[in-house]
Each structure stands twice: as C-alpha cells, then as structure tokens.
Amino acid sequence: MAFIFWTCSSRISFIRQNEWTSEGQDTLRLEGEKHLKNIRQLTFGGNNAEAYWSFDGKKLSFQSDNPAWGNACDQIYYLNVFKDDLRFKPAHLISVEKGRNTCSFFMPGDRSIIFASTVHSGSSCPLVPDRKPGGKYVWPVYNSYEIYIADLKGKVTRQITSNNFYDAEATVSPKKDKIVYTSDKSGDLELYVCDLDGKNEVQVTRELGYDGGAFFSPDGKKLVFRASRPKTEEEIREYRELLAKGLVQPTNMEIFTVNVDGSGLKQITHLGKANWAPYFLPSGDKIIFSSNHKSNRGYEFNLYMIGVDGTGLEQVTFDKVFASFPMFSPDGKKIAFSSNRFNGGTHDTNIFVADWVD
C-alpha cells in the first residue's frame, strides 16, 4: 500500500490551482479552452476515470486504482460532487468484494450503480497482459467480466449477465428505461440493448470490429460509440487473433452512431488514429469525444466536438498529455472529464468538473 503525504507547499499549490480569483482567472483552465469555466479538481492521485453523473446531477460514479486507498487495480466509487473533499478521505467504495472493476453508471433513482466486475472469478486482480506484444498497444477484454448492480453501500442486488464472455461498458438511457453494453458472446465485440433488469435484449451492431463505449442520445433513440473496422486480410487476421487471446488494439477507432434497434448505422469521424469516449451534447446535435489524431506521439489526447452530420470539428481541451471521458450533467450546465493536467509530473489521471460555456 502506498500513501500520499501533503506538504505545506503542495497544499498551497492545490489551493491556488482551485481558486476562482477576484480577477476571474481560472487557474486549472488551459489556454484556448473557451468552453470550460470554473474548473475544479475532484481526485488527487492514481488513475481516476469514467466519471459519470447521477440523474440528479449531484454525484459521480467512477473507477480508481489510487494506491492510497488500498487499491491494487481499478475499483468502483462514487462521490458527492459538491460536498466530498477527496484530499482528506477516500470516495465511497462500491466494489467492496474487489476483483477488477470498470464502467460504472448510476441507475434511475440514484440509489444503485451498474458496473462490470471480475469478482465472480475471485477477489484478486486478474493478471494484466503485456500491453505491447510485438510492440503494439493492446487492451485486455477479460471474459470474467460480468455486469452487476449494487446499492450505494456495495451490496449486489442484481446480476445482469452470467457467462464466460466479456460483458462490460454498461450505460443507462436518459429515459431511464434501457441499458446498453458491450459483449463478445457472438464471437465479436458488439453492442446490446436491454431493459433495466436485463430482459428483452437486442443485438444492435453486427459488423466485424470492436464496438464499445456507447451512450444514449438525449432522447434515448440513438447510440454513439467507438468502433474499429478492420478491412484488409491482415487487419482482420490480427483482430481475430488478438480477440481470441482476450485482447483488442484500440489504436485505430472512429466514432459512429446507430439507432437503438440497429438501423441507421453512420460513421461520424474519419480522422484516423484513436477516436473514442464519445458523448452527445445536451442539444443532441453535436458529439464530444477524445482523440489523438493531431498528436505526433500517439498518447496526446484531447477533447473535440463534431456535429452529428460529421461537420464542424472543434477542439475543446488543450492538454499536453491526456484528456478524455467527457460527460455532461443532466441539466447540461457542467461537464466532467479526466485529465493529466497539473499532476506534478506524475502519471496520475484525475477527474475534473467545469461549467460548460456554449
């Protein structure tokens, strides 16, 4: 277990970075970020990501491997955005049974959270495969992930999936009636939509490639998601070989939309490299997402906006290393995202909340 010690100088630095001064200088905002205002840092150490709002706009669920909280791998937490101060105590733990956990989202009513966990296979963290076999960056897709719903004390109240396939990346419709998630139970990584209890499931996507990270449109009629689309014989062979080993290569993905019944599939971006973590703007006519298409180093990601018709690309953040996982609050006034900004030269990824400026 590792510990974080706050020196006097680091404490002062934090206060200065989070102050909204009388001159109106937003000290956590980077030059060019005209859509962000009053940025606040919510987490302090480790990797904190996929922070998604509750329906009442007061809480965020997220995953963290913060070693100061005793984590050996990602666990699921939630925090009260306007009350909790995570400099001095951990967030509220949901994945009390441990294992590796990912992709949490509040259920309607904000009294429970849906997330994926390997806990059915044991409380220890599954082994992390070599992330660069043959020099290529990969993600693991553990077939031990199952989807659970737990109350805010971490008691599991329902298990949505039960099989030997990858089941994860679940999110809930703003209309409070449907869940979308990714599974490879068809032999490929596809999107599925079902009722809140897991019933009446429909397979949404069917093209070869990784379809994941899906969110519903504000009216609940469409999904936006990231997808790889291997085309050549070599690309197809490599994709299938990696998937058979429980791996995917996320370095070439674009943003797509589709109707929840599987019709109307449309590719939105044609930028190259990795475009992912998309989310609809509250108006429903634009999409915000993370991309490294401008990066010469591959790992420099920033947030961009684009119209649902694929036009009007605009850069939103100007991070030097990483910004991703954007999500708007239900009233559309705030945005949560993860970033490496102001991490003191470490590899820490923290969660930030800002007022959104159109």
C-alpha positions, 0 to 999 in steps of 0.5 A: 500500500502506498500513501500520499503525504501533503506538504505545506507547499503542495497544499498551497499549490492545490489551493491556488490551482482551485481558486476562482480569483477576484480577477476571474482567472481560472487557474486549472483552465488551459489556454484556448479552452473557451468552453470550460469555466470554473474548473475544479479538481475532484481526485488527487492521485492514481488513475481516476476515470469514467466519471459519470453523473447521477440523474440528479446531477449531484454525484459521480460514479467512477473507477480508481486504482489510487494506491492510497486507498488500498487499491491494487487495480481499478475499483468502483466509487462514487462521490458527492460532487459538491460536498466530498473533499477527496484530499482528506478521505477516500470516495465511497467504495462500491466494489467492496468484494474487489476483483477488477472493476470498470464502467460504472453508471448510476441507475434511475433513482440514484440509489444503485450503480451498474458496473462490470466486475471480475469478482465472480472469478475471485477477489484478486486482480486478474493478471494484466497482459503485456500491453505491447506484444510485438510492440503494439498497444493492446487492451485486455477484454477479460471474459470474467467480466460480468455486469452487476448492480449494487446499492450505494453501500456495495451490496449486489442486488442484481446480476445482469449477465452470467457467462464466460464472455466479456460483458462490460461498458454498461450505460443507462438511457436518459429515459431511464428505461434501457441499458446498453453494453458491450459483449463478445458472446457472438464471437465479436465485440458488439453492442446490446440493448436491454431493459433495466433488469436485463430482459428483452435484449437486442443485438444492435451492431453486427459488423466485424470490429470492436464496438464499445463505449456507447451512450444514449442520445438525449432522447434515448433513440440513438447510440454513439460509440467507438468502433474499429473496422478492420478491412484488409486480410491482415487487419482482420487476421490480427483482430481475430487473433488478438480477440481470441487471446482476450485482447483488442488494439484500440489504436485505430477507432472512429466514432459512429452512431446507430439507432437503438434497434440497429438501423441507421448505422453512420460513421461520424469521424474519419480522422484516423488514429484513436477516436473514442469516449464519445458523448452527445451534447445536451442539444443532441446535435453535436458529439464530444469525444477524445482523440489523438489524431493531431498528436505526433506521439500517439498518447496526446489526447484531447477533447473535440466536438463534431456535429452529428452530420460529421461537420464542424470539428472543434477542439475543446481541451488543450492538454499536453498529455491526456484528456478524455471521458467527457460527460455532461450533467443532466441539466447540461450546465457542467461537464466532467472529464479526466485529465493529466493536467497539473499532476506534478509530473506524475502519471496520475489521471484525475477527474475534473468538473467545469461549467460548460460555456456554449 
